[in-house]
Amino acid sequence: MNATELLDAYARGETDFRGSTLVGIDLAGADLIGANLAQADLENANLMLAFLNRAHLRQANLSRACLAGANLNQANLSAAILQDADLHGASLQGADLRSAVMTLADLLDTNLLGADLRNADLSGANLTGACLRGANLRQENRKYAANLRGANLRLVDLRGTNLSGADLAHVDLSQANLSEAILRDANLRGANLEGALLRHANLSDVDLSGSNLNNTDLTHCRFNRGNLSQASLNHAMARGADFSDTQMAQAQANYADLFESRLTRADLARISLRGANLQKALLVDAYLGRADLTDADLRQAVLERAEISSTTMTHSRLDGTTMPDGTIHP
């Protein structure tokens, strides 16, 4: 079936094109709203600026297809193959992309608002500037876990997105907006989050070991039981953040703002907190073996039962600080 035959059939009211072989077909700008193209072979097809709203593309082969600027709002693309496809500027608002294979796809500036991406494979995809606000990438019973390993998510909008259990290892999320996002149990090992916004985000049980969080806004974030060992948080804004029971051994948090943060029972062995603001921070039962708090501001902080016997505290400010033995420093 060629493009003319397909469009003529659609104009006559036919919508069922399931399993059709449409390799390399040119349907640029075509109106195929609601068409059933499930399991169709559309490899290398030109669907630029096409109208595929509510189209059925379940298990369709769209590898290397051009879908730049296409409208795929509320389309069913579950288990579709979109490997190396061009979706630059496409709109996939509310689309079903469960288990879709989108490896190496170009999703630059793509609208994925409210899309279902559970178990989607986005490894190596370019999502720079994409909108994923309210998208569903959560893990459910380890069955549906999105894979974004090695993806480029720079400047992406992920506000309020559910990324629980997602694989984001070594992903570039620099300057991304993850405010109020849910990242529980996610893998962010070695990720680049420099300059990102994570205000009020939930990062409980997350693996951020070796990650770059320099200049990141972590205001009121939850990191309970997380792993931030060897992570870099220099100049991070983490006011009111909760690092209770978090592993932060050998992390760098120089000049970080940790005002009123909670570091109860945190492992801070060999951490560098030079010049950090720890005013009114809770460090109850924290382990600070060989930590460097040179020039840190610990005024009115609570260090009750904390281990600081080998901690460097040269020029630290301790006015009103509760010391490990419960006494108040003058």
C-alpha positions in Angstrom: 0.0 0.0 0.0 1.4 3.4 -1.0 0.6 6.8 0.5 -2.1 7.7 -2.0 -3.9 4.4 -1.5 -3.8 4.7 2.3 -5.0 8.3 2.4 -7.8 7.6 -0.1 -9.0 4.7 2.0 -8.8 6.9 5.1 -10.8 9.6 3.4 -13.5 7.0 2.6 -13.8 6.3 6.3 -11.5 3.3 6.6 -9.3 3.4 9.7 -8.0 -0.2 10.1 -4.5 -0.5 8.7 -3.2 -3.1 11.2 -0.1 -5.0 10.2 0.4 -3.0 7.0 3.8 -2.8 5.4 4.5 0.9 5.0 8.3 1.0 5.0 9.6 4.4 3.9 6.1 5.8 3.2 5.8 9.5 2.9 2.9 10.7 5.0 4.3 14.1 5.9 1.5 16.4 7.2 -1.1 13.6 6.7 -4.3 13.6 8.8 -4.6 10.1 10.3 -6.4 11.0 13.5 -7.6 7.8 15.3 -6.1 5.5 12.6 -5.3 1.9 13.6 -1.7 1.2 12.6 -1.0 -1.4 15.3 1.9 -3.7 14.3 2.4 -1.8 11.1 5.9 -1.6 9.6 6.7 2.1 9.3 10.4 1.9 9.4 12.0 5.0 7.8 8.6 6.5 7.2 8.2 10.2 6.9 5.5 11.3 9.3 6.7 14.9 9.8 4.0 17.2 11.1 1.4 14.4 10.7 -1.8 14.3 12.7 -1.8 11.0 14.6 -3.9 12.1 17.6 -5.4 9.0 19.3 -3.9 6.8 16.7 -3.3 3.1 17.5 0.4 2.3 17.0 0.8 -0.5 19.5 3.8 -2.7 18.6 4.3 -0.7 15.4 7.8 -0.5 13.9 8.8 3.2 13.7 12.5 2.7 13.9 14.4 5.6 12.1 11.0 7.2 11.2 10.7 11.0 11.0 8.0 12.2 13.4 9.3 15.7 13.9 6.5 18.1 14.9 3.9 15.3 14.6 0.9 15.4 16.8 0.6 12.1 18.7 -1.4 13.3 21.7 -3.2 10.4 23.4 -1.8 8.0 20.9 -1.3 4.3 21.9 2.4 3.6 21.2 2.8 0.8 23.8 5.5 -1.6 22.9 6.2 0.4 19.7 9.8 0.4 18.3 11.0 4.0 18.0 14.7 3.3 18.0 16.7 6.1 16.5 13.4 7.9 15.5 13.3 11.7 15.0 10.6 13.1 17.4 12.1 16.6 17.6 9.3 19.0 18.7 6.6 16.3 18.5 3.6 16.4 20.9 3.0 13.1 22.8 0.8 14.6 25.5 -1.0 11.8 27.4 0.4 9.2 25.0 0.7 5.5 26.1 4.4 4.6 25.7 4.6 1.7 28.0 7.4 -0.7 27.1 8.2 1.4 24.0 11.8 1.1 22.7 13.1 4.6 22.2 16.8 4.0 22.4 18.9 6.8 20.7 15.7 8.6 19.7 15.8 12.4 19.2 13.2 13.8 21.6 14.6 17.4 21.6 11.9 19.8 22.9 9.3 17.0 22.7 6.0 17.4 24.7 5.5 14.3 26.9 3.2 16.0 29.4 1.3 13.3 31.3 2.7 10.5 29.1 2.9 6.9 30.4 6.5 5.8 30.1 6.6 2.9 32.4 9.1 0.3 31.3 10.0 2.4 28.3 13.6 2.1 27.1 15.0 5.6 26.6 18.6 4.7 27.0 20.9 7.1 25.0 17.9 9.2 23.9 18.2 13.0 23.6 15.5 14.6 25.8 17.1 18.0 26.0 14.4 20.7 26.7 11.6 18.1 26.7 8.6 18.5 28.9 7.9 15.4 31.0 5.8 17.2 33.6 3.4 14.8 35.2 4.7 11.9 33.1 4.6 8.4 34.7 8.0 6.6 34.8 7.5 4.9 38.1 8.5 1.4 38.9 5.7 -1.0 39.9 6.8 -4.2 41.7 10.0 -4.1 39.6 8.0 -4.9 36.5 7.6 -1.4 35.1 10.9 0.5 35.4 11.8 3.1 32.8 15.4 2.9 31.5 16.9 6.3 30.9 20.5 5.2 31.3 22.9 7.5 29.5 20.0 9.7 28.2 20.5 13.5 27.7 17.9 15.2 29.9 19.5 18.6 30.1 17.1 21.5 30.7 14.2 19.0 30.8 11.0 19.8 32.7 10.2 16.9 35.1 8.2 18.9 37.7 6.1 16.5 39.7 7.1 13.5 37.6 7.0 10.0 39.2 10.4 8.5 38.5 10.4 5.9 41.3 12.8 3.1 40.6 13.9 4.6 37.3 17.3 3.8 35.9 19.0 7.2 35.5 22.6 6.2 35.9 25.0 8.6 34.3 22.2 10.7 32.9 22.8 14.4 32.1 20.1 16.3 34.1 22.0 19.5 34.4 19.7 22.5 34.8 16.7 20.2 34.7 13.6 21.1 36.7 12.8 18.2 39.1 10.8 20.2 41.7 8.4 18.0 43.7 9.5 15.0 41.6 9.3 11.5 43.1 12.6 9.6 42.7 12.3 7.0 45.4 14.7 4.1 44.9 15.9 5.5 41.6 19.4 4.8 40.3 21.2 8.2 39.7 24.7 6.8 40.2 27.2 9.1 38.5 24.4 11.4 37.2 25.0 15.1 36.3 22.5 17.3 38.2 24.6 20.5 38.3 22.4 23.5 38.6 19.2 21.4 38.6 16.1 22.4 40.6 15.0 19.7 43.1 13.0 21.7 45.6 10.7 19.5 47.7 11.7 16.4 45.6 11.5 12.9 47.2 14.8 11.1 46.8 14.4 8.6 49.6 16.5 5.4 49.1 18.0 6.8 46.0 21.5 6.0 44.8 23.4 9.2 44.0 26.8 7.9 44.6 29.5 9.7 42.6 26.9 12.2 41.2 27.3 15.9 40.5 25.0 18.1 42.6 27.1 21.2 42.5 25.0 24.4 42.6 21.8 22.4 42.8 18.7 23.6 44.6 17.8 20.9 47.1 15.6 23.0 49.4 13.5 20.7 51.6 14.5 17.6 49.6 14.1 14.2 51.3 17.2 11.9 51.0 16.4 9.5 53.8 18.4 6.3 53.6 20.0 7.5 50.3 23.5 6.9 49.1 25.5 10.1 48.4 28.9 8.7 48.9 31.6 10.5 46.9 28.9 12.8 45.5 29.7 16.5 44.9 27.4 19.0 46.5 29.6 22.1 46.4 27.6 25.4 46.8 24.4 23.4 46.8 21.3 25.0 48.4 19.9 22.4 50.8 18.1 24.4 53.4 15.7 22.2 55.4 16.8 19.1 53.5 16.5 15.7 55.2 19.6 13.5 55.0 18.7 11.2 57.9 20.4 7.8 57.8 22.1 8.8 54.5 25.5 7.6 53.4 27.6 10.6 52.5 31.1 9.2 53.1 33.8 11.1 51.1 31.3 13.5 49.6 32.2 17.1 48.8 29.8 19.7 50.2 32.1 22.8 50.4 30.2 26.1 51.0 26.9 24.2 50.8 23.9 25.9 52.5 22.6 23.2 54.9 20.7 25.6 57.2 18.2 23.6 59.4 19.0 20.4 57.5 18.6 17.0 59.2 21.6 14.8 59.2 20.6 12.5 62.0 22.5 9.2 62.0 24.1 10.2 58.7 27.5 8.6 57.7 29.7 11.7 57.1 33.0 10.0 57.2 35.7 11.9 55.4 33.1 14.4 54.0 34.4 17.9 53.2 32.1 20.6 54.5 34.6 23.5 54.4 32.8 26.8 54.7 29.4 25.1 54.8 26.4 26.7 56.5 25.2 24.2 59.1 23.4 26.6 61.3 20.6 24.9 63.4 21.4 21.6 61.6 20.5 18.3 63.4 23.6 16.0 63.5 22.4 13.8 66.3 24.2 10.4 66.2 26.0 11.4 63.0 29.4 9.9 62.2 32.0 12.6 61.3 35.1 10.5 61.4 37.9 12.5 59.7 35.4 15.0 58.3 36.6 18.4 57.3 34.5 21.3 58.8 37.1 24.0 58.5 35.4 27.4 58.5 32.0 25.8 58.8 29.1 27.7 60.5 27.7 25.3 63.2 25.9 27.9 65.3 23.0 26.4 67.2 23.5 23.1 65.5 22.8 19.9 67.5 25.8 17.4 67.6 24.4 15.3 70.4 26.1 11.9 70.5 27.9 12.7 67.2 31.3 11.2 66.6 33.7 14.2 66.1 36.9 12.9 67.8 38.8 13.0 64.5 36.9 15.8 62.9 38.8 18.9 61.6 36.9 22.0 63.0 39.5 24.7 62.5 37.9 28.2 62.7 34.4 26.6 62.8 31.7 28.7 64.5 30.1 26.9 67.4 28.2 29.6 69.2 25.2 27.9 71.0 26.0 24.5 69.5 24.9 21.4 71.4 28.1 19.3 71.6 28.2 15.5 71.6 28.1 15.3 75.4 25.0 17.5 75.5 26.7 20.7 76.7 26.0 24.0 75.0 29.1 25.6 73.5 29.3 29.2 74.8 
